[in-house]
């Protein structure tokens, strides 16, 4: 059996550090659930497999199950910020925010007539004309989030026709796509500074929507390549995130949101549990209860093995047809069973059927269920075409996945058409897929560790495994991580 990394869904508690809740913050300190305890929000993602990302509710969307995350880089003070909180640095230095980089340097121009700061290729070296690149990785798998939209501001400058800057994006590796490739981002979406449009460049802070390239993924890698230039000072002809220094002083603080690098992600849970349709009552005082013989207009009779008598359930056509596609089709078809006001069922346990019928009435599961109960329930929910109940089962079963049952639950999910759970299994990362570019020695170390370790860990936080694949390259200064 292959070894997998499994995601677990941490309970989201809306607690933030009161010191970071500036007036610019997207979190309202007066909102419900806010606490003044000095507790940071839970980490629901990872930047470059190393730094925690803090996903927050999107209070501006007006919709449930909507979350947001933002990372910005300020060239003036060479720091990253998170979620629009500008009075506290998220990471100090552009290098810390990169997963990989090669032949890139931070440049401060001190000439009186320029006073600019930017990232460019290494100056004053024999590599000043060679290509340079940076890769950032945003991974939301540990928080069980999918990307619903991605908007970017990636400002860059080109000052010669012989050079170019190319941006591209790639999803993270999965079982179904273990070796994803980078796709180019349309250059028309990105504002390029040239000698002719510097004023427009400095004042254009629009965000570009690139959601179509990455929607529905758990995360992405963003890459920029600086290329070309067989000319003097070629390194200076390609610049990233070029900004003016503040009043020519050494104070590189920024008091607005005109960041050259700004990544804004909107996210949704990978498994969403929709509510059941609301029952419309003819009268306000009308009470509709499960197993209420007096008001019931339909009977379900369950055949029980080794029993001469069937189990009887008193239900309501209104509830069944509104909240189950199976019962709606049955009642609309005028079949013999429905026309007689009754239906005989078999091949389902009384416990499972009672949970299903109760759920149709109260939109909740009140029983404490074990693993086998959830398996029976998802089969029943699929049989009776109760989409909302299938979702509840998907969420519960996902939390119960481990190395011993992963193949069985995946087969059940596919058999029941549980699309969200199927997508989760497709997105699982197979360790064997990820180490294909590593040495035989590393693979042997990994196999040994897999043999003696049975702990299921979150994606991106397995220190012992990740350390196996650390690589130091003096020339490229890049770190190869196990995703």
N, C-alpha and C positions, 0 to 999 in steps of 0.2 A: 504493500500500500504506500502511496506517495505521502510525504509529509506536507501539511498545509499550514498556513497561518490563518487563524480564525479571528474575526472581529467580534468584539463584545460591545454591547450598547450600554455605556455608562448612564446612570440616571442623571438627567439634566437638572441642575439646581441653579437658579438665577442668582448667583452671588458674584459680586465683583469687588475688586479692591477699591475702596472709597477714594484712595489717593489717586487712582487713575481715572476716576469719573469726572473728567473736565467738562466744561460747558460745550466743548466740541464733540464730546462722546456721543455715539449713536445710542447709548443706553440711558434711559430716563431714570434718574435716582428716585423719582416719585412714583415710578411704575410699580404695580403689584409684584411682590416677590423680591423686591430689592432689599438688601440687608446691608448694614454698615459694618458688618464683620470684615476684618481684613483677610478676606478669602478670595483668591482669584477664581475666575470662571473655570470650569473643568476643561481640560485639554481634549479637544475633539478632532484633532488632526496633527500632522507633523510637517514641518518645513525641512526639506532635505534630509529626512529620516533622523532628525536631530533635535529640532526646536519645536516646542509645543505650539499648536495653533488653537486659538480660542474662538470658537464659533458662537455667535450670539443670535437671539431671535430677531427676525426682521419685523420690527414693530410698524414699519411704514407700509407693509404690503397689504395689511388688512385681512390676510388669510392665515389660517392655521397651518402648521407644519412648514413654515417658511423661515429659513435661517440665512444668515449672511456672514461673510468674512472678507476682510480687506487687509492687504499688505502694501505699504507705500515706502518708497525710498527717497530720501531727501539728499541730494548731492551736496548741498551747501554745508551741512554738518555731518555728512557721511554716515547716515544712520537710517534704520528702518523703523517704521511705526505700524501699529496694528489697530484696526477697527476705528480709525479716526481719532485716536487718543494721542494728541500731539505734545502733551507735557511730560511724557515718559517714553524714552526710547525702548523699542522692542529689541533691536540688535544694534550694536555699535560697530560700524565698519561694513562696507559693501561686501567684503570677503565672507563675513560670517553668514550672510544671507544666501550664499551661492552653494549649490551642491558640487559643481565642478567649475573650474575656470582655467584658462591657459592664455598666457601672453596678454594680460590685462593689468592696467595700473590706474591708480587714482591720481588725477592731474589737477594741480592748482596753478593757474597762470597769474603771476604777480605783476606782469607788465601793467603800467598805469592805464593804457588805453583799452585793455581787454578785461581784466578782472573777472575771469570765468573759471568755473570748476566743472569737471566732467570725468568720465571713464574713457580710456583709450588704450591702444596697444602700447606695450612697453617702449618708452622713448630711450634714446641714447644707448641702445644695445644692438647686437647683430640680428635681433629678431624683430626690429621695428617695422619691417615690411612683410613679415610672415603673418598668416592668419591668427586671429585670436577669437576666443569664444567664452560664453558664460552659460551655465545651465542652472535654473532654479526648479525645485520640485515641490509641488503642493499635494499633500496626501491626506484625504479626509476619510480613509477607510476605518481607522480606529474609532471614529465617531459615527460610523454607519451612515454617511451622507453621500448623496449623489449630486452632481452639479446640474443645476437647472439653467443657469446662465453665467456667462463670463464676459466681463467688460474690462478692457485694458487701455492704459495710456502708456505708450512706449516711445517716448520722444528721442530722436537721434539726429545726428548731423553728418552731412556728407559735403565735403568741400573740394572734390575733384572727380571728374568723370571716370577716372581709372580705378576708383575704389567703390565698395558697396557694403551695405549692412543688410543682413537677411535674418528675419525672425521666423521661427517655426515652433510648432507645438506638437506634443505627443501624449496619448493616454498612458496610464501606468500599465505594467505587464499584468496579465491575468492568465487563467488557464486556457481560455479560448483565444487569447492573443498574447502569447508569452514573449514575443519580440516585436512590440509596436514600433512603428517608424515615425519620424518627425514629418509633419505636414507643413508646408509653407503658409505663413499668414499673408494674405493679400496685401501687397505694398500700398494699395490705394486706401487701405484702412488706417495706415500709420502716417502721421505727419513727419516729414523729413525737413530738417533745417538746411538751407543752402545759403550762399552769399546773397541771393536775391530775395529771400523771404524771412529774414531773421526776426523782423518785428512781428510778423504773423505767427511765427513759430513760438515766440515767447508768450504770446497772448492767447494762443489756442490751447485750451485745456480740456477739450472734449474727450470723452471715452468712446472707444470703438467696441462694438459688439462682435465677439468671435465665438458665440455660443454654439454655432453649428458645427464647429470643429471638435467639441469636447463634451457636448451635452449628454447626460446619462452616465458619465464616467465617475469613478470614485476619486479621481485626481488627475494631475497632468504634470508634464515637464515643459518648461518654457526655455527656449534656446535662442541666443543671438550670436551670429557669426560676423566678424569684422574682417573683410577680405580685400586684397589687392593693394596696388600702389607701388610701382617701381620708380618712385620719384623721391626727391629729398623731403624729409619730414612726412613721409607717408603715414606714419602712426597718427599724426595730428589731423589727418583728413577724414578720419572716421571717429566720431565721438558719440558717447551715450549720455543721455540725461543732462545735457549742457545747461547750466544755470549761471546767472550773474551772482557774484558775491555781493553781500549786503553792504552797500555804501562804501565798498572798497576796504572795509575793515576786516579784522581777523575773526569777527563774530559771524559764523556761518549758519546761524539759526534761520528758520523759515517760519513766518507767521501766517501762511496761507496754505492752500491745498494744491498748489501748482507743482506737483511732483512730476518728474519726468518718467518715473516708474511707478505705476499705480495699478494694482490688481484687485478687482472687486468681483467676488464670487457669491452667487446666490445658490443655496443648497436646499435639498429636501431629504427627509429620511429615506433610506433605501427600501424600507418596508413601511408603507402608509396604511393606517387602519381607518377606513372611512366609516362614518356613522350610518346606521340604517335609515331608510326614508322615514320621515315623520308620519305618524298615523293621524289622519284628520278625523276628529270626532264630530258627529252630527250635533251633539249637544255638549255643552261645557261640563255638565255633570256626568256624562257618559263614562263608565269605568269598564275597561277591557282587560280582563285578567286571564292568564293561562290556567286551564283546567277548571274554568268556571262553568259548571253544568247549566246553570240558570240562563246565562246569556249566550252560551255557545250555539253556533249554527252549523257546526261541522264536527265529525268524529273521526279520529285516527285510531285504528285498531292494530296493535302490534302483535304478530305471532311470536310466541316465545317457545323455544325448544323445551321438550319434556314437560310441557304444561298444557292442560286441556283448555284453559281459558286464556283469551287474549288480554293484553294490557290496553285499557281504554284511555284516550286523552281527548278532552273536550277543548276545542279550539274555535277560532273565528276565521271565516273566509277572508275578511278584510285584511287581517294581519298576514295570513299565509300568502295571498296573492300580491300584496304590496312588497313583501320583503323576501320572497323566494321566487325565482324565475321558474323553478320546477312546478311549484304549486299554482303559480299563475297560469302556466300553460295547461295544467291539469283541469283547473276550474273553468278556464275559458273553452276547453274542448268539449264540454258536456258529455264526458265519458260516463259510463254506467256508474262507476264508483262515486264520482262527484255529484251526479244527478241524484243519487240516493242519499246524499249528505254524509257519506262516509268513505273511508279509504283504508284498505288493509295493507300493511307493510310487513316486510320480513327482511332477514339478512342484515339486521342492525340491532345492537344491544339496546336494552331499555335505558341504560344510563346515558348512552350517547344521544339517543333520540330525545330524551328529556332535556338534556343540555341544549340541543339544537332548538327545540320548541320554546324553551324558556328564553333563549337568546333572541328569538324572533319577537318576543314581547317586550323585553327590557333592555335589549342592546348591550348585554353584559353577560359575563360568565362568572357565576358566583361560586362554583365548586373549585376545590383544590385538585388540580389534575396532574397525573404522573405522565411520564413519557408515552406509554402505550395509550393512555387516554387521548392525548393530543393526536396521535396517529389515527385512532378511530374517528376522532372528531373531524380531521381534515378530509378524510374519506367521505364522511357523512355530509359535510358542508359542500364538497364538490358534487356529490350525488344530487343534492337538493338545490344546487345552483344558488347558494347563498354567498355572494361575493365578499361581503363584509366579514363573515365568519371565517372564510378561507384566509383572509388577511390576518385575523387574530391568530389563527393557527400558524401561519407563516412566521409571524413575529415570535411566537412562543417556541416553535421548533428551531428557529435560528439560534436562539439562546442555548439550546440543548445539544447543538452539533459538537461532536468531538471526533478524534481520529478513528475511533472504533465504529461510529455509526454514520460517518459522513456519506459513504456510498449508499447506504440504505435510505437515508432521508432524502438524498438527491433523487433516487429512483422514485420514491413516493411523491415528491414534489412534481416530477415530470408526469407521473401517472395521473395526478390530480389537476394538472394544468395550473399549478401555483406559480404564476409568472414571476412574482417578486422574489420568491425563494429560489426559483430556477436561476434568475439573474444573479442572486447572491452566490450560488455555487459556480456560475460561470466566471464570476469576478474573483473567486478564491485564487490565491497565488500558490502555485505548486513550487516548492523549494527546488525541486530537480530542474524545473524549467529555468529558474532564475540563475542557476550557477553554471549554465552551459559555457560561459566565457571564462570561467575560473580554471585554475590549474588542477591537474590530477591530485596533487597534494592537498589542495583545499577541499576537493570533493571527498577525499578519503577522511579528512577531519570532520566534514559535515556528516558523512555517513556514520562515523563513530559516535558523534554526538547524538544523532537521531536514534541510534540503536539503544543508547542508555538513558535518553531523556524522553519522557512521555508528557511533559507539561505543554499545555496548549497556551500559546502566547498571542498577544495582540500584534497586528501588523506594525512593523517599523520600530518596535521597542524591545526586540530580542537582542540584548547587548552581547550575549555570549556568541550567538550566531553571526551577528553583524561584525564583531571584531575579527572573525576568521578572514573576512574579505577586505579588511583595510589594506590599502595600497598607498605607499608614499612614492610619488614620482617627482624628483627634484625639479624636473624640467617643466612639467605641466601643473604641479601642485594640486592634483585632483584626488578625490577620495572615492573609491569604488565601494558602494554600499549595497547590502542585500536589502531590497525593498521590503 
